Amino acid sequence: MSIAVKKQFSIMSAPDLANLATQQSSSDNSAGEQEITLEYFKACLKEYLKLDEEIKTLGKALRQRRDKQTNLSQSLLIFLNRNDINQVQLEGTYTGQELTPNKVNKVKSPSAGSIIEIVNAKLANNPDLLKSITDEIAAHKETVEVEKVKISKIKAQKKKAMPTITEESALSTALLLGSGASASSN
């Protein structure tokens, strides 16, 4: 009679997980180590996938609410502007607050790509200065490696067409199969 014992794992931070690995490596039971590690991996994977689904669902709900709020905001703004209303006193949980039409001028900075295009256009007749500037910009670029897991669809592999057999591959096949006499007739 065998009794299965399920172990409960809490999701650990990376340092805690490293400490667990250190503790497990000092243990004498190597089969138990792999079992615990595999169980913990499965628990982590299950929790990760559950959270991924929750995040997708919440993201979709958030986008829907933001779209609805934007549409309602436009309707409120149209009503306030048509009726020349500058403020509406709010009640309930919003007591002491007011709804007002708000107009803000936002300044959008140029993108890095458009700045490079401008520099290239202005310095097209001075290639030495252009190269110096682009080299200095390139020197300031940083590459940061970020490592994380990613869920992606499995791509169906296309069937590769069989390559045509060339004389060399026919010769090597013949030599491998031991029929060197027929291959040497070439």
C-alpha positions as CSV (number, residue, x, y, z in Angstrom):
1,M,0.0,0.0,0.0
2,S,1.4,3.3,-1.1
3,I,0.5,6.7,0.3
4,A,1.0,9.7,-2.0
5,V,2.0,12.9,-0.2
6,K,1.4,16.2,-1.9
7,K,3.7,19.0,-1.0
8,Q,2.5,22.5,-0.9
9,F,4.9,25.1,-2.4
10,S,4.6,28.8,-2.1
11,I,6.0,30.8,-5.0
12,M,9.5,31.8,-4.1
13,S,11.6,34.7,-5.2
14,A,14.7,34.0,-7.2
15,P,17.1,34.2,-4.2
16,D,14.8,31.8,-2.2
17,L,14.7,29.4,-5.1
18,A,18.6,29.5,-5.3
19,N,18.8,28.8,-1.6
20,L,16.4,25.8,-2.1
21,A,18.6,24.5,-4.8
22,T,21.6,24.8,-2.5
23,Q,19.8,23.0,0.3
24,Q,18.7,20.3,-2.0
25,S,22.2,19.7,-3.4
26,S,23.5,19.1,0.1
27,S,20.9,16.3,0.6
28,D,21.9,12.7,0.1
29,N,18.8,11.5,-1.7
30,S,19.3,12.5,-5.3
31,A,16.1,10.9,-6.6
32,G,14.1,12.9,-4.0
33,E,15.9,16.1,-5.2
34,Q,14.7,15.6,-8.7
35,E,11.2,14.8,-7.6
36,I,11.0,17.9,-5.4
37,T,12.5,20.1,-8.1
38,L,10.1,18.7,-10.7
39,E,7.1,19.1,-8.4
40,Y,8.1,22.6,-7.7
41,F,8.6,23.3,-11.4
42,K,5.1,21.9,-12.1
43,A,3.6,24.0,-9.3
44,C,5.3,27.1,-10.6
45,L,4.2,26.4,-14.2
46,K,0.6,25.8,-13.1
47,E,0.5,29.1,-11.1
48,Y,2.3,31.0,-14.0
49,L,-0.2,29.8,-16.5
50,K,-3.1,30.6,-14.2
51,L,-1.8,34.1,-13.7
52,D,-1.2,34.6,-17.4
53,E,-4.9,33.8,-18.1
54,E,-6.0,36.1,-15.3
55,I,-3.8,38.9,-16.6
56,K,-5.2,38.5,-20.1
57,T,-8.8,38.5,-18.8
58,L,-8.1,41.6,-16.6
59,G,-6.3,43.4,-19.4
60,K,-9.3,42.8,-21.7
61,A,-11.7,44.0,-19.1
62,L,-9.5,47.1,-18.4
63,R,-9.4,48.0,-22.1
64,Q,-13.2,47.7,-22.3
65,R,-13.6,49.9,-19.3
66,R,-11.2,52.5,-20.6
67,D,-12.9,52.6,-24.0
68,K,-16.3,53.0,-22.2
69,Q,-14.9,55.7,-20.0
70,T,-13.4,57.6,-23.0
71,N,-16.8,57.5,-24.8
72,L,-18.6,58.7,-21.6
73,S,-16.0,61.4,-21.2
74,Q,-16.7,62.7,-24.7
75,S,-20.4,62.7,-24.1
76,L,-20.0,64.6,-20.8
77,L,-17.7,67.1,-22.5
78,I,-20.1,67.7,-25.4
79,F,-22.9,68.3,-22.9
80,L,-20.9,70.6,-20.7
81,N,-19.7,72.6,-23.8
82,R,-23.1,72.9,-25.4
83,N,-24.7,74.1,-22.2
84,D,-21.8,76.4,-21.2
85,I,-21.3,74.6,-17.9
86,N,-18.0,75.2,-16.3
87,Q,-18.3,72.9,-13.3
88,V,-20.6,70.2,-11.8
89,Q,-20.5,69.6,-8.0
90,L,-20.3,65.9,-7.3
91,E,-22.0,64.0,-4.5
92,G,-21.7,60.6,-2.8
93,T,-18.1,59.2,-2.6
94,Y,-17.1,62.3,-4.7
95,T,-18.4,64.9,-2.2
96,G,-16.1,67.9,-2.2
97,Q,-15.0,67.3,-5.8
98,E,-16.2,68.7,-9.1
99,L,-16.4,67.7,-12.7
100,T,-14.9,70.4,-15.1
101,P,-14.1,70.5,-18.7
102,N,-10.3,70.4,-19.0
103,K,-8.3,71.5,-22.0
104,V,-4.5,70.7,-22.0
105,N,-2.0,71.3,-24.7
106,K,0.4,68.4,-24.8
107,V,3.8,68.7,-26.5
108,K,5.0,65.5,-28.0
109,S,8.8,65.1,-28.3
110,P,10.2,63.9,-31.6
111,S,11.2,60.2,-31.7
112,A,14.8,59.1,-31.8
113,G,14.3,58.0,-35.4
114,S,13.0,61.4,-36.5
115,I,16.0,63.1,-34.8
116,I,18.4,60.9,-36.6
117,E,16.7,61.6,-39.9
118,I,17.0,65.4,-39.3
119,V,20.7,65.1,-38.4
120,N,21.3,62.9,-41.5
121,A,19.5,65.5,-43.7
122,K,21.3,68.5,-42.3
123,L,24.7,66.9,-42.4
124,A,24.5,65.1,-45.7
125,N,27.0,67.5,-47.2
126,N,29.5,67.0,-44.3
127,P,30.0,63.2,-44.1
128,D,32.9,63.4,-41.6
129,L,30.9,65.3,-39.0
130,L,27.8,63.0,-39.7
131,K,29.9,59.9,-39.1
132,S,31.4,61.4,-36.0
133,I,28.0,62.2,-34.6
134,T,26.5,58.8,-35.5
135,D,29.5,57.0,-34.0
136,E,29.1,58.9,-30.8
137,I,25.4,58.2,-30.7
138,A,26.1,54.5,-31.3
139,A,28.7,54.5,-28.5
140,H,26.0,55.7,-26.1
141,K,23.6,52.8,-26.9
142,E,23.3,50.2,-24.2
143,T,22.2,46.6,-24.8
144,V,20.4,45.2,-21.8
145,E,19.7,41.5,-21.7
146,V,16.4,40.6,-20.2
147,E,15.6,36.9,-19.6
148,K,12.1,35.7,-18.9
149,V,9.8,33.0,-20.0
150,K,7.4,33.5,-22.9
151,I,4.4,31.6,-24.0
152,S,4.3,31.2,-27.8
153,K,2.4,29.1,-30.3
154,I,4.2,26.1,-31.6
155,K,4.9,26.7,-35.3
156,A,4.1,23.8,-37.6
157,Q,7.3,22.7,-39.3
158,K,7.1,22.7,-43.1
159,K,8.0,19.5,-44.8
160,K,11.3,20.0,-46.5
161,A,11.7,18.8,-50.0
162,M,14.2,16.0,-50.3
163,P,17.4,17.3,-51.9
164,T,18.4,15.8,-55.1
165,I,21.3,13.3,-54.7
166,T,24.4,14.6,-56.3
167,E,27.2,12.5,-57.6
168,E,29.3,13.1,-54.5
169,S,26.6,12.0,-52.1
170,A,25.9,8.9,-54.4
171,L,29.6,8.1,-54.2
172,S,29.8,8.5,-50.4
173,T,26.7,6.3,-50.0
174,A,28.2,3.7,-52.3
175,L,31.4,3.7,-50.3
176,L,29.5,3.4,-47.0
177,L,27.5,0.5,-48.3
178,G,30.6,-1.3,-49.6
179,S,29.9,-1.2,-53.3
180,G,32.9,0.8,-54.2
181,A,33.3,-0.9,-57.6
182,S,30.1,0.6,-58.9
183,A,31.0,4.0,-57.5
184,S,34.5,4.1,-59.0
185,S,33.2,3.8,-62.5
186,N,32.6,7.5,-62.5
